[in-house]
């Protein structure tokens, strides 16, 4: 009796595993590579044939001469794509309050003359902990520090931010944003 039910069940398991676990993912990956080759390959960014990162995953920049992205809540190191997650800390959690205060202090220490409020996205991690983008307002807030650290005119740095601002998708979806890696690479190309 068990043989009558076990054999069809195992056959169906093997068939579905091959169909849904191998064939379907391979088909979807193939379509993605044809339709969106850059995104399917990870949207990798190269400079002088050296891999410097991905447009889809943030990186840790801490030198004053660079724009900084959102803090990352991933572990064991920041922007760890394998451990994508938010901090899961509620607004009254003392650990979140300490992290926000620490992030704000780091930003203020890097630019002590800047007295305006720090944009919230520069002191709080996102849900994924991997955001590669910041808002134009967060980039504009950092522009004086970057200009001073690089010895550039503030207007030139602001123009670079404007040139690297990405409009909402189809003009409707999402917010305007600036990719931190690409902006920092453009700064390095200047000096």
N, C-alpha and C positions, 0 to 999 in steps of 0.2 A: 504494500500500500504506500509506504513512504517513497518507494522508487517511482511510482506514478506521479507523485507531486513534486518530488525533489528534482528530478531531471528537467521538467519544464521550467521550474523556478530558477535553477542554475543556468539553463540556456537563456532565459529571459534576462537574468542578471548580466551575463556576459554580453549579450546583444546590446542591451541598454548602456552598459559601460562603454562599449566600443562606439556606439552611436552618439551618445550624449557626453561621454567623457573624452573621446578622441576626435571623431569625425566632425561633430558640430563645432567644438572650439577651434579646430584646424581651419574649417571653412570660414568662420568669423574672423580669425586672425589673418587669413589670406585676403578676404575682402577689405579689411582694415588697411593692410599693407598696400593694396592697390588704390584704394580711395583716399587714404590719409597717410602716406608713407612717412612723413616727418613725425606725426603724433604717434603712429604705431611703433616707431623706433625709439620713443621716449622723449621726443623734442630736445635732443641733445644739442648742446652749444659747444662749438670748438673755436679756439683761437690759436693760430699758427699750428694747426694739426694736433693740438693738445685739447683733450676733453676738459672743459672747465665747469660743466654742470648741465642742468636741464632747465628749460623754460617753465616746467611744470612743478618743480620742487624747489622750495626756498633754500637759501644757504646762509650760513652764519657770517655776517660782516660785523666787526666790532671796532675797526679803526675809524677815527673821526673823519678821515678823507673819503670814506665810502658812505653811501646811503645804507641804512639798516632796515631790514624787513621786520615782519611781526615776530615776536618771540615764539619759540617752538616748545611744545610740551612733550615732545617725544623723548624716549630714553633708549639706550644709555647716553646717546649724544643728540644734540640738536639736529633737526631736519632728517631724522632717521626714517626713511621711507618704509622700512620693514615694520616699524613700530608706530605707524600713523595712528594718532589718537589725540583727543583733547585732554585737558588737565582734569576734567570732571570735578572741578572744585566749584562749589556754589558761591554766590556773591557774598555770603557772610563767613565763609571759611577763612580762618586766619592765615592759612598757607597762601591763598590767592591774594589776600591783602598784602602780605609780605612780598610776594612775587611782583605784584604791580608796583609797590613802593621801591623795590630793588631795581626794576626796569626803568622806572622814572628817574631814579637817582643816577643810573648809568648814563641816561640821555642828558641829564642836567650837568653831570660831571664832564661830559664830552663837549658841552657848550654852555659854560656857566653864565654867559651874558644873555642867553635866551630866557626870557621871563614869561612868555605866553604859555598857556596850558598845553600839555603834551597830548597829541591825539591818542584816543583810547586804543586804537589798533597797534600803536607802538609799544604798549605796555601789557597787552593781553594776548594770549595765544588763541589761535583759531580752533575750530572743531577738529581739523585734521592735524594741526601742528606743522603743516608743510607749506603754507601759503607762500607762493613766489612773488606775489604782488602786494603793493600798498596803494592807498588812495593818493590822488594828486595832492590833496591837502597834507597828508603825512610826508610826502616827498618835499613839498614846499616848506614845511616846518623845519626840515633838516637841511635845506639848501644853504642857509647862511653858514652853518658849521662846515659843510663840505667845501664851500667856496673859500672860506678862510683857511682851512687845512691844506687846500691845494694851491692857494695863491691865485685863484681865479676871480674874475668879476662875478658878483652875485647874479647880475643879469644874464651872463653866459650860462651859469648853472641852471637858472630858472628856465632859460630857453631850451636847455637840454631836457629838463623834466617835461616841458610842454611837448617837445618833439617825440618823447617816448611815452606819452600818455595814450592809452588804448581806449577808444570809445566803447560804450556798451555794445554788445553783440546785436547786430541788425538795428542799432540805435534804440533798442527797447529792453534788452535783457541784461541784467547785471548793472554794475556801476562802472564808471570810468576808473581805470587802474594803471599802475606803472609797474612794469616788471623790474625788480630790484637788480637782478643779475645783468640784464641787458643795459640798464642805466649805468651801472658801475663799470661795465665793459666800455661803454661810450665815454665815460670819464677817463678811464685808463688810456683810451686812444688819444684824448686831448693832452694828457700829461701822465 
